[in-house]
Amino acid sequence: MAKIIILYEQPKDKEGFEKHYFDVHVPLGRKIPHIKSESIRRVIQTQNTSLNFYLITELEFESMDTLNQALSSRESKDAEADGINLFKYLNNPPIITIVE
């Protein structure tokens, strides 16, 4: 198993972020091949950090090989290119991690 975990801090424009994220970005992300499961969670509370998290997105893949194949796909590149469009709604770019 391998995952991409994306952590978004509180947006400066929640309404704009929500609209673009759920109407444009998520549909693009769902086209990425080899996704085994996905989740989008709203953060209610954090501890031991000064970061004010808002959303956490997880994309799960069968293995690091399938994750790497997915990242090199056209669909992944389209979603990544659209990620830039979210920046105008955020104070900081999202934190992106890959774990196994």
Residue pairs with C-beta under 8 A, 6 or more apart in sequence:
1 36
1 60
1 61
1 62
1 63
1 100
2 60
2 61
2 62
2 63
2 64
2 66
2 67
2 98
2 99
2 100
3 58
3 59
3 60
3 61
3 67
3 98
3 99
3 100
4 58
4 59
4 61
4 67
4 96
4 97
4 98
5 56
5 57
5 58
5 96
5 97
5 98
5 99
6 56
6 57
6 58
6 59
6 94
6 95
6 96
6 97
7 51
7 53
7 55
7 56
7 94
7 95
7 96
7 97
8 17
8 53
8 54
8 55
8 56
8 57
8 90
8 94
9 51
9 52
9 53
9 54
9 90
9 91
9 92
9 94
10 52
10 53
10 54
10 91
11 17
11 54
11 89
11 90
11 91
12 89
12 90
12 91
13 88
13 89
14 89
16 88
16 89
17 86
17 89
17 90
20 85
20 86
20 89
21 55
21 86
24 82
24 85
25 79
25 82
25 83
25 85
25 86
26 40
28 75
28 78
28 79
28 82
29 38
29 57
29 59
29 79
30 38
31 75
31 78
31 79
32 59
32 70
32 73
32 75
32 76
32 79
33 69
33 70
33 73
33 75
34 61
34 62
34 66
34 67
34 69
34 70
35 59
35 60
35 61
35 70
36 60
36 61
36 62
36 66
37 58
37 59
37 60
38 57
38 58
38 59
38 60
39 57
39 58
40 55
40 56
40 57
41 55
41 56
41 57
41 58
42 54
42 55
43 53
43 54
43 55
43 56
46 52
46 53
61 67
61 70
64 100
67 98
70 76
83 94
86 94
87 93
